[in-house]
Amino acid sequence: MAADAVQVAPDVYKILFENERVRLIEARLRPGAATAMHHHRDNLVYNLTDGAVTFTDESGETIEVSLVAGETMWFPAVDHSTHNTGSTEVRALLFELK
């Protein structure tokens, strides 16, 4: 398992709230920026901005995702890297379950 997202990319991921059951993280990724491989627990994502990202998992498989402000997405626990392939900063709230 890869290291925690906040440890790997503290310039991208900021903890806004945490208790024994959930962790709320703000993600901000500039256009063209990327993160190293990192881990997320099961999480619900709420997109604050429109954007485009590519996720690459530990096997090297990539998924391109179009983000729409106000939409939510569910992700099971995952190790991946993230690349902002769009022209705007990507901003989202991640609600990680413990």
PyMOL commands that place a pseudoatom at each C-alpha (Angstrom):
pseudoatom trace, name=CA, resn=MET, resi=1, chain=A, elem=C, hetatm=0, pos=[0.000, 0.000, 0.000]
pseudoatom trace, name=CA, resn=ALA, resi=2, chain=A, elem=C, hetatm=0, pos=[1.258, 3.466, -0.903]
pseudoatom trace, name=CA, resn=ALA, resi=3, chain=A, elem=C, hetatm=0, pos=[1.726, 6.194, 1.703]
pseudoatom trace, name=CA, resn=ASP, resi=4, chain=A, elem=C, hetatm=0, pos=[-1.165, 8.426, 2.742]
pseudoatom trace, name=CA, resn=ALA, resi=5, chain=A, elem=C, hetatm=0, pos=[-2.138, 11.204, 0.297]
pseudoatom trace, name=CA, resn=VAL, resi=6, chain=A, elem=C, hetatm=0, pos=[-1.595, 13.999, 2.839]
pseudoatom trace, name=CA, resn=GLN, resi=7, chain=A, elem=C, hetatm=0, pos=[1.930, 12.744, 3.597]
pseudoatom trace, name=CA, resn=VAL, resi=8, chain=A, elem=C, hetatm=0, pos=[2.863, 12.300, -0.072]
pseudoatom trace, name=CA, resn=ALA, resi=9, chain=A, elem=C, hetatm=0, pos=[1.427, 15.589, -1.365]
pseudoatom trace, name=CA, resn=PRO, resi=10, chain=A, elem=C, hetatm=0, pos=[0.880, 18.102, 1.468]
pseudoatom trace, name=CA, resn=ASP, resi=11, chain=A, elem=C, hetatm=0, pos=[0.850, 20.904, -1.118]
pseudoatom trace, name=CA, resn=VAL, resi=12, chain=A, elem=C, hetatm=0, pos=[-2.266, 19.298, -2.685]
pseudoatom trace, name=CA, resn=TYR, resi=13, chain=A, elem=C, hetatm=0, pos=[-4.121, 17.660, 0.229]
pseudoatom trace, name=CA, resn=LYS, resi=14, chain=A, elem=C, hetatm=0, pos=[-5.055, 19.508, 3.436]
pseudoatom trace, name=CA, resn=ILE, resi=15, chain=A, elem=C, hetatm=0, pos=[-6.969, 17.951, 6.352]
pseudoatom trace, name=CA, resn=LEU, resi=16, chain=A, elem=C, hetatm=0, pos=[-9.928, 20.165, 7.285]
pseudoatom trace, name=CA, resn=PHE, resi=17, chain=A, elem=C, hetatm=0, pos=[-11.488, 17.821, 9.858]
pseudoatom trace, name=CA, resn=GLU, resi=18, chain=A, elem=C, hetatm=0, pos=[-10.721, 14.424, 11.362]
pseudoatom trace, name=CA, resn=ASN, resi=19, chain=A, elem=C, hetatm=0, pos=[-12.166, 12.190, 14.050]
pseudoatom trace, name=CA, resn=GLU, resi=20, chain=A, elem=C, hetatm=0, pos=[-12.286, 8.434, 14.715]
pseudoatom trace, name=CA, resn=ARG, resi=21, chain=A, elem=C, hetatm=0, pos=[-14.840, 7.814, 11.917]
pseudoatom trace, name=CA, resn=VAL, resi=22, chain=A, elem=C, hetatm=0, pos=[-14.120, 10.220, 9.043]
pseudoatom trace, name=CA, resn=ARG, resi=23, chain=A, elem=C, hetatm=0, pos=[-11.539, 12.565, 7.597]
pseudoatom trace, name=CA, resn=LEU, resi=24, chain=A, elem=C, hetatm=0, pos=[-12.386, 15.610, 5.443]
pseudoatom trace, name=CA, resn=ILE, resi=25, chain=A, elem=C, hetatm=0, pos=[-9.651, 16.651, 3.017]
pseudoatom trace, name=CA, resn=GLU, resi=26, chain=A, elem=C, hetatm=0, pos=[-9.463, 19.617, 0.664]
pseudoatom trace, name=CA, resn=ALA, resi=27, chain=A, elem=C, hetatm=0, pos=[-7.660, 18.866, -2.608]
pseudoatom trace, name=CA, resn=ARG, resi=28, chain=A, elem=C, hetatm=0, pos=[-6.223, 21.613, -4.838]
pseudoatom trace, name=CA, resn=LEU, resi=29, chain=A, elem=C, hetatm=0, pos=[-4.227, 20.636, -7.921]
pseudoatom trace, name=CA, resn=ARG, resi=30, chain=A, elem=C, hetatm=0, pos=[-2.894, 23.283, -10.308]
pseudoatom trace, name=CA, resn=PRO, resi=31, chain=A, elem=C, hetatm=0, pos=[-3.132, 22.824, -14.105]
pseudoatom trace, name=CA, resn=GLY, resi=32, chain=A, elem=C, hetatm=0, pos=[-0.424, 20.465, -15.292]
pseudoatom trace, name=CA, resn=ALA, resi=33, chain=A, elem=C, hetatm=0, pos=[0.526, 19.412, -11.756]
pseudoatom trace, name=CA, resn=ALA, resi=34, chain=A, elem=C, hetatm=0, pos=[0.718, 15.783, -10.669]
pseudoatom trace, name=CA, resn=THR, resi=35, chain=A, elem=C, hetatm=0, pos=[1.083, 13.814, -7.445]
pseudoatom trace, name=CA, resn=ALA, resi=36, chain=A, elem=C, hetatm=0, pos=[3.232, 10.785, -6.708]
pseudoatom trace, name=CA, resn=MET, resi=37, chain=A, elem=C, hetatm=0, pos=[1.549, 7.447, -5.987]
pseudoatom trace, name=CA, resn=HIS, resi=38, chain=A, elem=C, hetatm=0, pos=[-0.492, 7.688, -2.778]
pseudoatom trace, name=CA, resn=HIS, resi=39, chain=A, elem=C, hetatm=0, pos=[-3.325, 5.978, -0.879]
pseudoatom trace, name=CA, resn=HIS, resi=40, chain=A, elem=C, hetatm=0, pos=[-6.918, 6.984, -0.162]
pseudoatom trace, name=CA, resn=ARG, resi=41, chain=A, elem=C, hetatm=0, pos=[-9.352, 5.122, 2.068]
pseudoatom trace, name=CA, resn=ASP, resi=42, chain=A, elem=C, hetatm=0, pos=[-12.929, 4.558, 0.814]
pseudoatom trace, name=CA, resn=ASN, resi=43, chain=A, elem=C, hetatm=0, pos=[-14.054, 8.088, -0.017]
pseudoatom trace, name=CA, resn=LEU, resi=44, chain=A, elem=C, hetatm=0, pos=[-16.781, 10.332, -1.353]
pseudoatom trace, name=CA, resn=VAL, resi=45, chain=A, elem=C, hetatm=0, pos=[-15.568, 13.244, -3.508]
pseudoatom trace, name=CA, resn=TYR, resi=46, chain=A, elem=C, hetatm=0, pos=[-17.475, 16.514, -3.957]
pseudoatom trace, name=CA, resn=ASN, resi=47, chain=A, elem=C, hetatm=0, pos=[-16.102, 18.552, -6.866]
pseudoatom trace, name=CA, resn=LEU, resi=48, chain=A, elem=C, hetatm=0, pos=[-15.826, 22.284, -6.202]
pseudoatom trace, name=CA, resn=THR, resi=49, chain=A, elem=C, hetatm=0, pos=[-14.662, 23.117, -9.744]
pseudoatom trace, name=CA, resn=ASP, resi=50, chain=A, elem=C, hetatm=0, pos=[-14.861, 21.754, -13.262]
pseudoatom trace, name=CA, resn=GLY, resi=51, chain=A, elem=C, hetatm=0, pos=[-11.707, 20.080, -14.504]
pseudoatom trace, name=CA, resn=ALA, resi=52, chain=A, elem=C, hetatm=0, pos=[-9.992, 17.100, -16.057]
pseudoatom trace, name=CA, resn=VAL, resi=53, chain=A, elem=C, hetatm=0, pos=[-7.685, 14.615, -14.345]
pseudoatom trace, name=CA, resn=THR, resi=54, chain=A, elem=C, hetatm=0, pos=[-5.974, 11.355, -15.147]
pseudoatom trace, name=CA, resn=PHE, resi=55, chain=A, elem=C, hetatm=0, pos=[-5.656, 8.746, -12.405]
pseudoatom trace, name=CA, resn=THR, resi=56, chain=A, elem=C, hetatm=0, pos=[-2.936, 6.099, -12.731]
pseudoatom trace, name=CA, resn=ASP, resi=57, chain=A, elem=C, hetatm=0, pos=[-3.162, 3.035, -10.492]
pseudoatom trace, name=CA, resn=GLU, resi=58, chain=A, elem=C, hetatm=0, pos=[-0.289, 0.912, -9.197]
pseudoatom trace, name=CA, resn=SER, resi=59, chain=A, elem=C, hetatm=0, pos=[-0.473, -1.388, -12.262]
pseudoatom trace, name=CA, resn=GLY, resi=60, chain=A, elem=C, hetatm=0, pos=[0.000, 1.601, -14.612]
pseudoatom trace, name=CA, resn=GLU, resi=61, chain=A, elem=C, hetatm=0, pos=[-3.609, 1.596, -15.845]
pseudoatom trace, name=CA, resn=THR, resi=62, chain=A, elem=C, hetatm=0, pos=[-4.947, 5.112, -16.434]
pseudoatom trace, name=CA, resn=ILE, resi=63, chain=A, elem=C, hetatm=0, pos=[-8.451, 6.537, -16.239]
pseudoatom trace, name=CA, resn=GLU, resi=64, chain=A, elem=C, hetatm=0, pos=[-9.333, 9.981, -17.600]
pseudoatom trace, name=CA, resn=VAL, resi=65, chain=A, elem=C, hetatm=0, pos=[-12.069, 11.715, -15.634]
pseudoatom trace, name=CA, resn=SER, resi=66, chain=A, elem=C, hetatm=0, pos=[-14.011, 14.901, -16.431]
pseudoatom trace, name=CA, resn=LEU, resi=67, chain=A, elem=C, hetatm=0, pos=[-14.970, 16.702, -13.232]
pseudoatom trace, name=CA, resn=VAL, resi=68, chain=A, elem=C, hetatm=0, pos=[-18.091, 18.826, -12.948]
pseudoatom trace, name=CA, resn=ALA, resi=69, chain=A, elem=C, hetatm=0, pos=[-18.557, 21.297, -10.092]
pseudoatom trace, name=CA, resn=GLY, resi=70, chain=A, elem=C, hetatm=0, pos=[-21.289, 20.144, -7.727]
pseudoatom trace, name=CA, resn=GLU, resi=71, chain=A, elem=C, hetatm=0, pos=[-21.068, 16.461, -8.702]
pseudoatom trace, name=CA, resn=THR, resi=72, chain=A, elem=C, hetatm=0, pos=[-20.145, 13.706, -6.279]
pseudoatom trace, name=CA, resn=MET, resi=73, chain=A, elem=C, hetatm=0, pos=[-18.203, 10.513, -6.948]
pseudoatom trace, name=CA, resn=TRP, resi=74, chain=A, elem=C, hetatm=0, pos=[-17.628, 7.392, -4.820]
pseudoatom trace, name=CA, resn=PHE, resi=75, chain=A, elem=C, hetatm=0, pos=[-14.253, 5.630, -4.839]
pseudoatom trace, name=CA, resn=PRO, resi=76, chain=A, elem=C, hetatm=0, pos=[-13.292, 2.471, -2.962]
pseudoatom trace, name=CA, resn=ALA, resi=77, chain=A, elem=C, hetatm=0, pos=[-9.888, 2.523, -1.264]
pseudoatom trace, name=CA, resn=VAL, resi=78, chain=A, elem=C, hetatm=0, pos=[-7.203, 3.022, -3.903]
pseudoatom trace, name=CA, resn=ASP, resi=79, chain=A, elem=C, hetatm=0, pos=[-3.533, 3.628, -4.555]
pseudoatom trace, name=CA, resn=HIS, resi=80, chain=A, elem=C, hetatm=0, pos=[-3.039, 6.031, -7.458]
pseudoatom trace, name=CA, resn=SER, resi=81, chain=A, elem=C, hetatm=0, pos=[-1.291, 9.115, -8.762]
pseudoatom trace, name=CA, resn=THR, resi=82, chain=A, elem=C, hetatm=0, pos=[-3.222, 12.092, -10.091]
pseudoatom trace, name=CA, resn=HIS, resi=83, chain=A, elem=C, hetatm=0, pos=[-2.415, 14.438, -12.972]
pseudoatom trace, name=CA, resn=ASN, resi=84, chain=A, elem=C, hetatm=0, pos=[-4.416, 17.610, -13.677]
pseudoatom trace, name=CA, resn=THR, resi=85, chain=A, elem=C, hetatm=0, pos=[-4.723, 17.484, -17.463]
pseudoatom trace, name=CA, resn=GLY, resi=86, chain=A, elem=C, hetatm=0, pos=[-7.034, 20.491, -17.685]
pseudoatom trace, name=CA, resn=SER, resi=87, chain=A, elem=C, hetatm=0, pos=[-6.408, 24.219, -17.895]
pseudoatom trace, name=CA, resn=THR, resi=88, chain=A, elem=C, hetatm=0, pos=[-7.919, 25.145, -14.515]
pseudoatom trace, name=CA, resn=GLU, resi=89, chain=A, elem=C, hetatm=0, pos=[-7.121, 24.362, -10.891]
pseudoatom trace, name=CA, resn=VAL, resi=90, chain=A, elem=C, hetatm=0, pos=[-8.993, 21.274, -9.694]
pseudoatom trace, name=CA, resn=ARG, resi=91, chain=A, elem=C, hetatm=0, pos=[-10.592, 21.702, -6.260]
pseudoatom trace, name=CA, resn=ALA, resi=92, chain=A, elem=C, hetatm=0, pos=[-12.535, 19.045, -4.402]
pseudoatom trace, name=CA, resn=LEU, resi=93, chain=A, elem=C, hetatm=0, pos=[-13.541, 17.859, -0.928]
pseudoatom trace, name=CA, resn=LEU, resi=94, chain=A, elem=C, hetatm=0, pos=[-12.760, 14.236, -0.077]
pseudoatom trace, name=CA, resn=PHE, resi=95, chain=A, elem=C, hetatm=0, pos=[-14.685, 12.545, 2.715]
pseudoatom trace, name=CA, resn=GLU, resi=96, chain=A, elem=C, hetatm=0, pos=[-12.582, 9.504, 3.687]
pseudoatom trace, name=CA, resn=LEU, resi=97, chain=A, elem=C, hetatm=0, pos=[-14.163, 6.807, 5.840]
pseudoatom trace, name=CA, resn=LYS, resi=98, chain=A, elem=C, hetatm=0, pos=[-12.130, 5.163, 8.578]
for i in range(1, 98): cmd.bond("trace and resi %d" % i, "trace and resi %d" % (i + 1))
show_as sticks, trace
zoom trace
